[in-house]
């Protein structure tokens, strides 16, 4: 227990690898943020324009591992065996290579294939998107406290060699598109071929297009929305503390971007503090969008208006259906702060009829999904626990 406390003080972040004791240590810090913020517990309504990123815990920071955490994990764990490859974890993304290999973004090891034949050392990798044989886009996200410059960038990886294409923190620092303070955590990348890629920045609450020369264009901004605090209250006993009004604004926290067969961009939300249930949206964005204000611009409108809890990843199947992964039915807060949760869910959604069906439930700490070339569906399990993280095939 003392060692856990010592490690937590060293890391200095609200990071958790599924360890319940460490989560309980972190929890009081979140209450301090709740009660000492500029939002008074007695206020019944809040102006969205008054919300600052520093007012609440940053879920995009909680999702991303720190380099010191990874280093400590590698010293303490030998990794887990998954389909023939030894994984270190935490695992943040899955992707399918042109040859059919399932690639894993293993922050403690780099980019590895499930057959163990591919290993590209890329410490802190958060997501990958193959371009062609032996070539891919990759992101390094936030690996420190919110607002810090920890080398957030988009990389081109070719034949095992990585080259930074654009400094995404520098873009956020210079532009701060959402006007809520500098906070960059590039979390998801989608390939537009070898000439450009899309980046969903969970810290900046925006979608960026980056070309292979490093030019960055703001595609869309995702708004704060007023959400219920009921889930947070139930998870923490907040009503006895009288710490929050019934509803407060929450950041979008975009965690996944995929390109549909129609050429449109689809972006999902985790939804920030207070980690509401059934409030995460999916946005449909025109490929011609530029600086679109989602919700008010016709170039960025909701495909699904809520209905999901803490979306962490998406993937289109060959059947045209959109598969949506939720990290846990009780929210990211339940898993990564309280240390509980009931497991994540994969939903099959029809973009035309806007109907969804659950195809898998109860997957602990689900962070990513991907389809194999043969149509098989793969998912991460216990993804944020170094040494226990694995990749499983999901019947659907």
DORO-160009 format. One record per residue (C-alpha): residue number from 1; residue in one letter; chain; x, y, z. Coordinates in nm, 3 decimals. Example, Ala and Ser with C-alpha at 12.3 -4.5 7.8 and 13.67 -1.06 7.14 Angstrom:
<sites>
- 1/a/A/1.230/-0.450/0.780 .
- 2/s/A/1.367/-0.106/0.714 .
</sites>
This chain:
<sites>
- 1/x/A/0.000/0.000/0.000 .
- 2/x/A/0.280/0.244/0.089 .
- 3/x/A/0.452/0.160/-0.238 .
- 4/x/A/0.134/0.241/-0.429 .
- 5/x/A/0.108/0.575/-0.254 .
- 6/x/A/0.472/0.647/-0.332 .
- 7/x/A/0.423/0.561/-0.699 .
- 8/x/A/0.112/0.776/-0.720 .
- 9/x/A/0.297/1.076/-0.579 .
- 10/x/A/0.575/1.021/-0.831 .
- 11/x/A/0.346/0.998/-1.130 .
- 12/x/A/0.144/1.303/-1.029 .
- 13/x/A/-0.149/1.217/-1.258 .
- 14/x/A/-0.497/1.066/-1.232 .
- 15/x/A/-0.369/0.750/-1.398 .
- 16/x/A/-0.485/0.402/-1.306 .
- 17/x/A/-0.403/0.059/-1.435 .
- 18/x/A/-0.711/-0.111/-1.298 .
- 19/x/A/-0.567/-0.117/-0.947 .
- 20/x/A/-0.850/-0.056/-0.703 .
- 21/x/A/-0.625/0.061/-0.421 .
- 22/x/A/-0.463/0.322/-0.640 .
- 23/x/A/-0.807/0.431/-0.759 .
- 24/x/A/-0.917/0.491/-0.402 .
- 25/x/A/-0.610/0.708/-0.349 .
- 26/x/A/-0.697/0.913/-0.659 .
- 27/x/A/-1.063/0.957/-0.573 .
- 28/x/A/-1.021/1.227/-0.304 .
- 29/x/A/-0.825/1.435/-0.555 .
- 30/x/A/-1.127/1.433/-0.783 .
- 31/x/A/-1.352/1.553/-0.503 .
- 32/x/A/-1.112/1.840/-0.439 .
- 33/x/A/-1.136/1.935/-0.804 .
- 34/x/A/-1.514/1.913/-0.778 .
- 35/x/A/-1.557/2.127/-0.470 .
- 36/x/A/-1.278/2.378/-0.522 .
- 37/x/A/-1.354/2.462/-0.884 .
- 38/x/A/-1.509/2.786/-1.002 .
- 39/x/A/-1.847/2.612/-1.018 .
- 40/x/A/-2.036/2.646/-0.694 .
- 41/x/A/-2.221/2.342/-0.555 .
- 42/x/A/-2.528/2.559/-0.506 .
- 43/x/A/-2.556/2.676/-0.866 .
- 44/x/A/-2.848/2.521/-1.051 .
- 45/x/A/-2.750/2.639/-1.400 .
- 46/x/A/-2.415/2.707/-1.564 .
- 47/x/A/-2.302/2.900/-1.869 .
- 48/x/A/-2.106/2.684/-2.113 .
- 49/x/A/-1.879/2.976/-2.193 .
- 50/x/A/-1.770/2.991/-1.829 .
- 51/x/A/-1.641/2.633/-1.825 .
- 52/x/A/-1.263/2.600/-1.814 .
- 53/x/A/-1.072/2.277/-1.869 .
- 54/x/A/-0.910/2.316/-1.530 .
- 55/x/A/-1.248/2.307/-1.356 .
- 56/x/A/-1.284/1.929/-1.375 .
- 57/x/A/-1.075/1.611/-1.398 .
- 58/x/A/-0.940/1.559/-1.750 .
- 59/x/A/-1.063/1.222/-1.882 .
- 60/x/A/-0.830/1.239/-2.180 .
- 61/x/A/-0.538/1.250/-1.937 .
- 62/x/A/-0.677/0.957/-1.738 .
- 63/x/A/-0.699/0.753/-2.057 .
- 64/x/A/-0.340/0.810/-2.159 .
- 65/x/A/-0.046/0.647/-1.987 .
- 66/x/A/0.260/0.832/-1.864 .
- 67/x/A/0.605/0.721/-1.970 .
- 68/x/A/0.708/0.678/-1.607 .
- 69/x/A/0.403/0.458/-1.548 .
- 70/x/A/0.491/0.244/-1.848 .
- 71/x/A/0.852/0.212/-1.735 .
- 72/x/A/0.742/0.102/-1.388 .
- 73/x/A/0.497/-0.146/-1.537 .
- 74/x/A/0.763/-0.298/-1.760 .
- 75/x/A/0.987/-0.351/-1.459 .
- 76/x/A/0.713/-0.522/-1.259 .
- 77/x/A/0.543/-0.729/-1.533 .
- 78/x/A/0.673/-0.974/-1.788 .
- 79/x/A/0.371/-0.912/-2.008 .
- 80/x/A/0.079/-1.127/-2.112 .
- 81/x/A/0.063/-1.382/-2.390 .
- 82/x/A/-0.207/-1.306/-2.647 .
- 83/x/A/-0.239/-1.506/-2.968 .
- 84/x/A/0.133/-1.578/-2.973 .
- 85/x/A/0.261/-1.228/-2.897 .
- 86/x/A/0.383/-1.104/-2.561 .
- 87/x/A/0.206/-0.777/-2.476 .
- 88/x/A/0.321/-0.528/-2.215 .
- 89/x/A/0.022/-0.291/-2.209 .
- 90/x/A/-0.157/-0.067/-2.170 .
- 91/x/A/-0.326/-0.122/-2.506 .
- 92/x/A/-0.495/0.172/-2.676 .
- 93/x/A/-0.574/0.069/-3.034 .
- 94/x/A/-0.612/-0.211/-3.285 .
- 95/x/A/-0.578/-0.187/-3.663 .
- 96/x/A/-0.563/-0.418/-3.963 .
- 97/x/A/-0.259/-0.416/-4.189 .
- 98/x/A/-0.295/-0.462/-4.567 .
- 99/x/A/-0.168/-0.821/-4.535 .
- 100/x/A/-0.439/-0.897/-4.279 .
- 101/x/A/-0.224/-0.877/-3.967 .
- 102/x/A/-0.395/-0.737/-3.659 .
- 103/x/A/-0.174/-0.461/-3.522 .
- 104/x/A/-0.178/-0.358/-3.157 .
- 105/x/A/-0.082/-0.013/-3.026 .
- 106/x/A/0.089/-0.129/-2.707 .
- 107/x/A/0.207/0.182/-2.521 .
- 108/x/A/0.461/-0.017/-2.323 .
- 109/x/A/0.610/-0.194/-2.623 .
- 110/x/A/0.522/-0.022/-2.949 .
- 111/x/A/0.331/-0.146/-3.251 .
- 112/x/A/0.314/-0.526/-3.260 .
- 113/x/A/0.123/-0.780/-3.465 .
- 114/x/A/-0.074/-1.060/-3.303 .
- 115/x/A/0.144/-1.322/-3.470 .
- 116/x/A/0.450/-1.164/-3.310 .
- 117/x/A/0.629/-1.112/-3.643 .
- 118/x/A/0.602/-0.732/-3.639 .
- 119/x/A/0.743/-0.514/-3.363 .
- 120/x/A/0.805/-0.143/-3.411 .
- 121/x/A/0.943/0.014/-3.091 .
- 122/x/A/0.728/0.323/-3.034 .
- 123/x/A/0.699/0.395/-2.662 .
- 124/x/A/0.375/0.571/-2.570 .
- 125/x/A/0.196/0.496/-2.898 .
- 126/x/A/-0.178/0.561/-2.869 .
- 127/x/A/-0.309/0.465/-3.214 .
- 128/x/A/-0.205/0.346/-3.560 .
- 129/x/A/-0.357/0.355/-3.909 .
- 130/x/A/-0.188/0.150/-4.183 .
- 131/x/A/-0.128/0.317/-4.519 .
- 132/x/A/0.031/0.033/-4.714 .
- 133/x/A/0.280/-0.246/-4.669 .
- 134/x/A/0.527/-0.153/-4.392 .
- 135/x/A/0.388/0.202/-4.372 .
- 136/x/A/0.146/0.361/-4.127 .
- 137/x/A/0.039/0.675/-3.945 .
- 138/x/A/0.089/0.670/-3.567 .
- 139/x/A/0.019/0.907/-3.281 .
- 140/x/A/0.196/0.974/-2.957 .
- 141/x/A/-0.049/1.127/-2.714 .
- 142/x/A/-0.027/1.301/-2.379 .
- 143/x/A/0.213/1.126/-2.142 .
- 144/x/A/0.207/1.378/-1.856 .
- 145/x/A/-0.029/1.618/-1.679 .
- 146/x/A/-0.296/1.801/-1.884 .
- 147/x/A/-0.155/2.099/-2.068 .
- 148/x/A/0.200/1.963/-2.076 .
- 149/x/A/0.413/1.927/-2.388 .
- 150/x/A/0.521/1.562/-2.386 .
- 151/x/A/0.593/1.529/-2.756 .
- 152/x/A/0.236/1.495/-2.880 .
- 153/x/A/0.265/1.439/-3.252 .
- 154/x/A/0.170/1.249/-3.562 .
- 155/x/A/0.434/1.022/-3.709 .
- 156/x/A/0.489/0.842/-4.037 .
- 157/x/A/0.630/0.497/-3.975 .
- 158/x/A/0.796/0.329/-4.272 .
- 159/x/A/0.997/0.008/-4.258 .
- 160/x/A/1.018/0.041/-3.882 .
- 161/x/A/1.154/0.396/-3.884 .
- 162/x/A/0.940/0.677/-3.742 .
- 163/x/A/0.943/1.039/-3.860 .
- 164/x/A/0.744/1.315/-3.692 .
- 165/x/A/0.523/1.481/-3.950 .
- 166/x/A/0.362/1.745/-3.729 .
- 167/x/A/0.391/1.872/-3.372 .
- 168/x/A/0.030/1.861/-3.253 .
- 169/x/A/0.101/2.023/-2.919 .
- 170/x/A/0.255/2.323/-3.095 .
- 171/x/A/-0.063/2.359/-3.303 .
- 172/x/A/-0.281/2.349/-2.991 .
- 173/x/A/-0.055/2.591/-2.806 .
- 174/x/A/-0.060/2.841/-3.092 .
- 175/x/A/-0.428/2.812/-3.184 .
- 176/x/A/-0.626/2.663/-2.890 .
- 177/x/A/-0.926/2.617/-3.125 .
- 178/x/A/-1.185/2.550/-2.853 .
- 179/x/A/-1.063/2.846/-2.646 .
- 180/x/A/-1.064/2.645/-2.324 .
- 181/x/A/-0.693/2.644/-2.253 .
- 182/x/A/-0.401/2.453/-2.403 .
- 183/x/A/-0.464/2.079/-2.373 .
- 184/x/A/-0.357/1.835/-2.644 .
- 185/x/A/-0.403/1.460/-2.632 .
- 186/x/A/-0.420/1.319/-2.988 .
- 187/x/A/-0.599/0.990/-2.935 .
- 188/x/A/-0.725/0.851/-3.267 .
- 189/x/A/-0.594/0.859/-3.623 .
- 190/x/A/-0.759/0.761/-3.952 .
- 191/x/A/-0.568/0.732/-4.277 .
- 192/x/A/-0.669/0.931/-4.583 .
- 193/x/A/-0.398/0.754/-4.778 .
- 194/x/A/-0.032/0.843/-4.791 .
- 195/x/A/-0.095/1.212/-4.839 .
- 196/x/A/-0.300/1.294/-4.527 .
- 197/x/A/-0.454/1.167/-4.204 .
- 198/x/A/-0.729/1.267/-3.962 .
- 199/x/A/-0.656/1.317/-3.593 .
- 200/x/A/-0.915/1.328/-3.314 .
- 201/x/A/-0.763/1.526/-3.027 .
- 202/x/A/-0.930/1.421/-2.700 .
- 203/x/A/-0.770/1.709/-2.512 .
- 204/x/A/-0.832/1.980/-2.770 .
- 205/x/A/-1.188/1.859/-2.847 .
- 206/x/A/-1.129/1.890/-3.219 .
- 207/x/A/-1.075/1.701/-3.543 .
- 208/x/A/-0.764/1.787/-3.744 .
- 209/x/A/-0.648/1.702/-4.095 .
- 210/x/A/-0.271/1.671/-4.135 .
- 211/x/A/-0.100/1.635/-4.473 .
- 212/x/A/0.229/1.457/-4.533 .
- 213/x/A/0.414/1.790/-4.532 .
- 214/x/A/0.298/1.866/-4.179 .
- 215/x/A/0.030/2.121/-4.263 .
- 216/x/A/-0.249/2.107/-4.003 .
- 217/x/A/-0.608/2.212/-4.078 .
- 218/x/A/-0.890/2.239/-3.826 .
- 219/x/A/-1.177/2.030/-3.960 .
- 220/x/A/-1.429/2.050/-3.676 .
- 221/x/A/-1.479/2.155/-3.313 .
- 222/x/A/-1.692/1.956/-3.069 .
- 223/x/A/-1.902/2.149/-2.818 .
- 224/x/A/-1.952/2.118/-2.446 .
- 225/x/A/-2.297/1.994/-2.351 .
- 226/x/A/-2.505/2.008/-2.034 .
- 227/x/A/-2.524/1.657/-1.888 .
- 228/x/A/-2.664/1.487/-1.580 .
- 229/x/A/-2.444/1.432/-1.275 .
- 230/x/A/-2.656/1.135/-1.160 .
- 231/x/A/-2.403/0.870/-1.257 .
- 232/x/A/-2.120/1.043/-1.074 .
- 233/x/A/-2.342/1.086/-0.768 .
- 234/x/A/-2.435/0.718/-0.768 .
- 235/x/A/-2.077/0.601/-0.812 .
- 236/x/A/-1.932/0.822/-0.539 .
- 237/x/A/-2.208/0.903/-0.294 .
- 238/x/A/-2.187/1.263/-0.407 .
- 239/x/A/-2.537/1.354/-0.280 .
- 240/x/A/-2.413/1.317/0.077 .
- 241/x/A/-2.137/1.566/-0.005 .
- 242/x/A/-2.370/1.804/-0.190 .
- 243/x/A/-2.083/1.869/-0.431 .
- 244/x/A/-2.258/1.903/-0.767 .
- 245/x/A/-2.582/2.040/-0.911 .
- 246/x/A/-2.810/1.803/-1.107 .
- 247/x/A/-2.644/1.895/-1.437 .
- 248/x/A/-2.317/2.057/-1.547 .
- 249/x/A/-2.141/2.112/-1.881 .
- 250/x/A/-1.913/1.831/-2.001 .
- 251/x/A/-1.644/1.832/-2.265 .
- 252/x/A/-1.690/1.611/-2.571 .
- 253/x/A/-1.351/1.429/-2.549 .
- 254/x/A/-1.342/1.275/-2.901 .
- 255/x/A/-1.185/0.929/-2.887 .
- 256/x/A/-1.235/0.775/-3.230 .
- 257/x/A/-1.247/0.884/-3.594 .
- 258/x/A/-1.333/0.653/-3.885 .
- 259/x/A/-1.403/0.716/-4.252 .
- 260/x/A/-1.724/0.572/-4.392 .
- 261/x/A/-1.782/0.423/-4.736 .
- 262/x/A/-1.967/0.747/-4.814 .
- 263/x/A/-1.645/0.943/-4.759 .
- 264/x/A/-1.781/1.118/-4.451 .
- 265/x/A/-1.589/1.128/-4.123 .
- 266/x/A/-1.748/0.976/-3.814 .
- 267/x/A/-1.627/1.087/-3.470 .
- 268/x/A/-1.734/0.948/-3.132 .
- 269/x/A/-1.722/1.104/-2.786 .
- 270/x/A/-1.608/0.966/-2.453 .
- 271/x/A/-1.783/1.257/-2.277 .
- 272/x/A/-1.589/1.421/-1.996 .
- 273/x/A/-1.653/1.477/-1.628 .
- 274/x/A/-1.902/1.406/-1.468 .
- 275/x/A/-1.889/1.090/-1.684 .
- 276/x/A/-2.262/1.066/-1.767 .
- 277/x/A/-2.430/0.753/-1.899 .
- 278/x/A/-2.619/0.750/-2.230 .
- 279/x/A/-2.484/1.092/-2.328 .
- 280/x/A/-2.199/1.016/-2.571 .
- 281/x/A/-2.269/1.131/-2.927 .
- 282/x/A/-2.150/1.020/-3.270 .
- 283/x/A/-2.094/1.299/-3.523 .
- 284/x/A/-2.106/1.281/-3.905 .
- 285/x/A/-1.872/1.530/-4.069 .
- 286/x/A/-1.846/1.631/-4.434 .
- 287/x/A/-1.507/1.567/-4.598 .
- 288/x/A/-1.531/1.930/-4.716 .
- 289/x/A/-1.565/2.063/-4.361 .
- 290/x/A/-1.321/2.328/-4.247 .
- 291/x/A/-1.344/2.488/-3.904 .
- 292/x/A/-1.697/2.351/-3.862 .
- 293/x/A/-1.871/2.415/-3.531 .
- 294/x/A/-2.039/2.083/-3.466 .
- 295/x/A/-2.407/2.107/-3.389 .
- 296/x/A/-2.450/2.440/-3.566 .
- 297/x/A/-2.269/2.385/-3.896 .
- 298/x/A/-2.439/2.163/-4.157 .
- 299/x/A/-2.095/2.012/-4.218 .
- 300/x/A/-2.091/1.853/-3.871 .
- 301/x/A/-2.415/1.716/-3.735 .
- 302/x/A/-2.506/1.437/-3.494 .
- 303/x/A/-2.561/1.092/-3.636 .
- 304/x/A/-2.654/0.964/-3.290 .
- 305/x/A/-2.770/1.215/-3.031 .
- 306/x/A/-2.649/1.044/-2.716 .
- 307/x/A/-2.753/0.691/-2.632 .
- 308/x/A/-2.401/0.565/-2.560 .
- 309/x/A/-2.181/0.564/-2.250 .
- 310/x/A/-1.809/0.651/-2.277 .
- 311/x/A/-1.745/0.552/-2.638 .
- 312/x/A/-1.381/0.453/-2.676 .
- 313/x/A/-1.358/0.322/-3.035 .
- 314/x/A/-1.549/0.257/-3.357 .
- 315/x/A/-1.505/0.047/-3.671 .
- 316/x/A/-1.706/-0.009/-3.988 .
- 317/x/A/-1.778/-0.369/-4.084 .
- 318/x/A/-1.795/-0.502/-4.439 .
- 319/x/A/-2.173/-0.514/-4.393 .
- 320/x/A/-2.183/-0.134/-4.375 .
- 321/x/A/-2.271/-0.139/-4.007 .
- 322/x/A/-2.092/0.086/-3.759 .
- 323/x/A/-1.959/-0.102/-3.457 .
- 324/x/A/-1.933/0.112/-3.145 .
- 325/x/A/-1.726/0.017/-2.839 .
- 326/x/A/-1.801/0.158/-2.493 .
- 327/x/A/-1.524/0.122/-2.234 .
- 328/x/A/-1.778/0.036/-1.961 .
- 329/x/A/-2.153/0.061/-1.918 .
- 330/x/A/-2.098/0.255/-1.595 .
- 331/x/A/-1.858/0.503/-1.766 .
- 332/x/A/-1.485/0.563/-1.781 .
- 333/x/A/-1.501/0.709/-1.430 .
- 334/x/A/-1.624/0.380/-1.284 .
- 335/x/A/-1.334/0.190/-1.436 .
- 336/x/A/-1.044/0.429/-1.410 .
- 337/x/A/-1.117/0.617/-1.089 .
- 338/x/A/-1.358/0.418/-0.872 .
- 339/x/A/-1.196/0.090/-0.976 .
- 340/x/A/-1.515/-0.093/-1.058 .
- 341/x/A/-1.737/-0.118/-1.362 .
- 342/x/A/-1.945/-0.392/-1.518 .
- 343/x/A/-1.759/-0.429/-1.847 .
- 344/x/A/-1.765/-0.271/-2.189 .
- 345/x/A/-2.006/-0.325/-2.474 .
- 346/x/A/-1.978/-0.355/-2.852 .
- 347/x/A/-2.284/-0.232/-3.042 .
- 348/x/A/-2.376/-0.291/-3.408 .
- 349/x/A/-2.542/0.024/-3.540 .
- 350/x/A/-2.718/0.089/-3.871 .
- 351/x/A/-2.628/0.441/-3.993 .
- 352/x/A/-2.943/0.449/-4.207 .
- 353/x/A/-3.209/0.340/-3.958 .
- 354/x/A/-3.018/0.465/-3.651 .
- 355/x/A/-3.089/0.141/-3.468 .
- 356/x/A/-2.833/-0.046/-3.257 .
- 357/x/A/-2.800/-0.399/-3.124 .
- 358/x/A/-2.554/-0.519/-2.859 .
- 359/x/A/-2.328/-0.790/-2.997 .
- 360/x/A/-2.096/-0.830/-2.696 .
- 361/x/A/-2.113/-0.718/-2.334 .
- 362/x/A/-1.916/-0.750/-2.013 .
- 363/x/A/-1.569/-0.707/-2.169 .
- 364/x/A/-1.352/-0.568/-1.887 .
- 365/x/A/-1.165/-0.246/-1.972 .
- 366/x/A/-1.242/-0.249/-2.343 .
- 367/x/A/-1.042/0.017/-2.531 .
- 368/x/A/-1.032/-0.085/-2.897 .
- 369/x/A/-1.189/-0.298/-3.171 .
- 370/x/A/-1.089/-0.393/-3.525 .
- 371/x/A/-1.204/-0.626/-3.801 .
- 372/x/A/-0.974/-0.879/-3.962 .
- 373/x/A/-0.973/-0.923/-4.338 .
- 374/x/A/-1.168/-1.245/-4.289 .
- 375/x/A/-1.443/-1.055/-4.106 .
- 376/x/A/-1.337/-1.161/-3.758 .
- 377/x/A/-1.390/-0.907/-3.482 .
- 378/x/A/-1.108/-0.838/-3.235 .
- 379/x/A/-1.113/-0.641/-2.911 .
- 380/x/A/-0.884/-0.550/-2.624 .
- 381/x/A/-0.952/-0.686/-2.276 .
- 382/x/A/-0.814/-0.555/-1.945 .
- 383/x/A/-0.641/-0.309/-2.175 .
- 384/x/A/-0.517/-0.063/-1.913 .
- 385/x/A/-0.361/-0.324/-1.683 .
- 386/x/A/0.004/-0.389/-1.776 .
- 387/x/A/0.079/-0.759/-1.765 .
- 388/x/A/-0.287/-0.860/-1.797 .
- 389/x/A/-0.388/-0.675/-2.115 .
- 390/x/A/-0.480/-0.901/-2.404 .
- 391/x/A/-0.650/-0.912/-2.743 .
- 392/x/A/-0.944/-1.147/-2.793 .
- 393/x/A/-1.162/-1.254/-3.082 .
- 394/x/A/-1.527/-1.165/-3.025 .
- 395/x/A/-1.809/-1.378/-3.171 .
- 396/x/A/-2.073/-1.157/-3.327 .
</sites>
